[in-house]
Amino acid sequence: MTDLQLPALKTIVMNQQHYDYLLRHTEPPTRTQQWLIDRTAELGASAEMQIPHEQGVLLTLLVQLTGARTIVEIGTYTGYSTLAMARGLSGDGRIVTCDLSREWTEIAQQAWENEGVADRIEVRLGQAADILAAMPDTPHIDLAFIDADKVNYQRYWELLVPRVRPGGLLLADNTFYYGEASGESPTGNAKAIDEFNDHIRFDDRVEAVMLPIADGLTLARKRTDQS
């Protein structure tokens, strides 16, 4: 496969003008979402872990488009992505979201209560790999979202793929990792993400695409001929 040459390159480098234009043409945050954006900003440096609003809108749409009823999320933080997905669920849909921090998930739970979706969400505190391993090993998940410690992305992936139903979606966040994953010799988290991206590229159980939204979001559909 040959690399795309510049004349075929149609993506743009995002700048503030482009980003402001994007936001003006995106469904705005609800009152609760804006509260959560502001509350998370008060946490300081860790706030960079919150997904941007436009990515949340995409998550809501993906849940609605797929009709997902069983969702598993790895990495809750203050719950913006959880909230976005919960807004797309039908009345009997459920999200299991996994995190290590009680402090951060308590902020999340307040937002979910305010939005009226808390009854759709179950928080499980602990090591995500252990939580996943304890789940039924039959395909029962409609949509999975990975947004946690980068060095364990492949581990989470391998625990999730057998548990996602044929035709279900797996999403992985930060697959650009600030652009560092595409470097010649990435290190640390960037190296882990680069290896994860290669792993998905050659995983014949799924069909996948990497989207240039936020810090890179990979969407993968489990093939229907996979059990």
Secondary structure in CASP SS format (residue, H / E / C, confidence):
PFRMAT SS
TARGET T0000
AUTHOR 0000-0000-0000
METHOD secondary structure of the structure
MODEL  1
M C 1.00
T C 1.00
D C 1.00
L C 1.00
Q C 1.00
L H 1.00
P H 1.00
A H 1.00
L C 1.00
K C 1.00
T C 1.00
I C 1.00
V C 1.00
M C 1.00
N C 1.00
Q H 1.00
Q H 1.00
H H 1.00
Y H 1.00
D H 1.00
Y H 1.00
L H 1.00
L H 1.00
R H 1.00
H C 1.00
T C 1.00
E C 1.00
P C 1.00
P C 1.00
T C 1.00
R H 1.00
T H 1.00
Q H 1.00
Q H 1.00
W H 1.00
L H 1.00
I H 1.00
D H 1.00
R H 1.00
T H 1.00
A H 1.00
E C 1.00
L C 1.00
G H 1.00
A H 1.00
S H 1.00
A H 1.00
E H 1.00
M H 1.00
Q C 1.00
I C 1.00
P C 1.00
H H 1.00
E H 1.00
Q H 1.00
G H 1.00
V H 1.00
L H 1.00
L H 1.00
T H 1.00
L H 1.00
L H 1.00
V H 1.00
Q H 1.00
L H 1.00
T H 1.00
G C 1.00
A C 1.00
R C 1.00
T E 1.00
I E 1.00
V E 1.00
E E 1.00
I E 1.00
G C 1.00
T C 1.00
Y C 1.00
T C 1.00
G C 1.00
Y H 1.00
S H 1.00
T H 1.00
L H 1.00
A H 1.00
M H 1.00
A H 1.00
R H 1.00
G H 1.00
L C 1.00
S C 1.00
G C 1.00
D C 1.00
G C 1.00
R E 1.00
I E 1.00
V E 1.00
T E 1.00
C E 1.00
D E 1.00
L C 1.00
S C 1.00
R H 1.00
E H 1.00
W H 1.00
T H 1.00
E H 1.00
I H 1.00
A H 1.00
Q H 1.00
Q H 1.00
A H 1.00
W H 1.00
E H 1.00
N H 1.00
E H 1.00
G C 1.00
V C 1.00
A H 1.00
D H 1.00
R H 1.00
I E 1.00
E E 1.00
V E 1.00
R E 1.00
L E 1.00
G C 1.00
Q C 1.00
A H 1.00
A H 1.00
D H 1.00
I H 1.00
L H 1.00
A H 1.00
A C 1.00
M C 1.00
P C 1.00
D C 1.00
T C 1.00
P C 1.00
H C 1.00
I E 1.00
D E 1.00
L E 1.00
A E 1.00
F E 1.00
I E 1.00
D C 1.00
A C 1.00
D C 1.00
K H 1.00
V H 1.00
N H 1.00
Y H 1.00
Q H 1.00
R H 1.00
Y H 1.00
W H 1.00
E H 1.00
L H 1.00
L H 1.00
V H 1.00
P H 1.00
R H 1.00
V E 1.00
R E 1.00
P E 1.00
G E 1.00
G E 1.00
L E 1.00
L E 1.00
L E 1.00
A E 1.00
D E 1.00
N C 1.00
T C 1.00
F C 1.00
Y C 1.00
Y C 1.00
G C 1.00
E H 1.00
A H 1.00
S H 1.00
G C 1.00
E C 1.00
S C 1.00
P C 1.00
T C 1.00
G H 1.00
N H 1.00
A H 1.00
K H 1.00
A H 1.00
I H 1.00
D H 1.00
E H 1.00
F H 1.00
N H 1.00
D H 1.00
H H 1.00
I H 1.00
R H 1.00
F C 1.00
D C 1.00
D C 1.00
R C 1.00
V E 1.00
E E 1.00
A E 1.00
V E 1.00
M E 1.00
L E 1.00
P C 1.00
I C 1.00
A C 1.00
D C 1.00
G C 1.00
L E 1.00
T E 1.00
L E 1.00
A E 1.00
R E 1.00
K E 1.00
R C 1.00
T C 1.00
D C 1.00
Q C 1.00
S C 1.00
END
